[in-house]
Amino acid sequence: MKSRQIHRIASPSGGTSSTTELPAMSASVLASSDILPAFHTAHGLLSPEVVRRIGDMHDLDLGSPLHKFLMTYKRHGPLSCLPMLSDPCVLPVLTKAMRDIA
């Protein structure tokens, strides 16, 4: 939520009036045009398509590192898998699975 600032402005009749303004935006959030840029969909390791293809192309043993990764992804979402990307038991198996679908 953006904070609003109230400014008191002297009017020509001698009284004051107040206006409410949002703080000025920095140049980093302002675009030079009103057309949104086109971005391609990410096709990274945690994209749903890649995870689905890994699951479709591999026979999974219950409790295996790859099964653990895919079930965590399915139950809790891609961000819950981030710690697994540095797990020495999961990473080599996941790397091989990625190479297999490429």
Secondary structure, DSSP 8 states (H G I E B T S, - for coil): ----EEEEEE-TTS-EEEEEE-----GGG--SSSS--------STTSHHHHHHHHHHS---TT-HHHHHHHHHHHH-GGGGGGGGG-TTTHHHHHHHHHHH-
